Amino acid sequence: EVRVSPRAPVQNLTFAGLTFSPTKAMSPPGGYAGIQAAFHDQRTDQAADPERPSPAAVRVRFARRVRFEGCKFRALGASGLWLADGVQGASVQGCRFEDVGANGLMIGTAKEPAEADLEEHLPAQVTCADNVIERCGAIYLGAVGVWVGIARDVHIHHNEVRQLPYTGISLGWL
């Protein structure tokens, strides 16, 4: 993960033909207490926080016009790709997500940004097209192929989603 500022987002990145593989499955502190979509209840001495997802092999934050084309996400212990807070104008096209321990592709956030931060923090204008998403949820059985949380203008079309233990595409989160 590259840490950037929401006030100075990374722009115009293209990842083409790359393979992201392998990663380990790391159990959360206190063990895994799954709720849905590979999110879990944090079982520690702290207060419970049910909005903790399994980590992703690639997590993008505060980027504009980032594209993943013809990439492979395979043999991953947790999730594949997460287009998280502040990502705008992104596309995932012609990629393969296979043999993934948790979610294949994640778009959005689990917590709605504060009103003052809404414009720069809310993921928007994301396209997921012509991908193959299969055999996700191999470790975290409540995982999904494509998870869309709090985001706007997300377009998902012409994807082949198969062999998942829970849900193919999950839209909306509160």
Disulfide bonds with the S-S distance in Angstrom:
none
